Amino acid sequence: MSALDDGFGGYLVLALIAALAHEPWRWAGLLIGRRIDAEGEVFQWVRAVSTALVAALVARLVLFPAGALDTVPIAIRVGAFACGLGFFLLTGRRVWAAVAFGATLLAAGKLLSG
């Protein structure tokens, strides 16, 4: 019987491989990122591009969902998104609170719609 047969060993190996693949890049980003001027022109451009990509991804998920999200009516998806955005603006731009609020509304809407 090998160490991977107990069920836990396989997860341990996966976690170790993921950490070895991820952590060097994380540390490299930390070291390189210390020298980047957050108010510089290049950083502003990168921020704008990343914001546009996230906005496009959210729009795609709301308007053209796949999988289980496709079973939620579009009115509920758009309503949950709009309420989450409003909550984001009302709570001082707290992303975690807005995402939690919008996701809760989405789940509640799905449960109530059947």
Secondary structure, DSSP 8 states (H G I E B T S, - for coil): --GGGGSHHHHHHHHHHHHHHHHHHHHHHHHHHTTS-TTSHHHHHHHHHHHHHHHHHHHHHHHS--GGGGGS-HHHHHHHHHHHHHHHHHTTS-HHHHHHHHHHHHHHHHHHH-
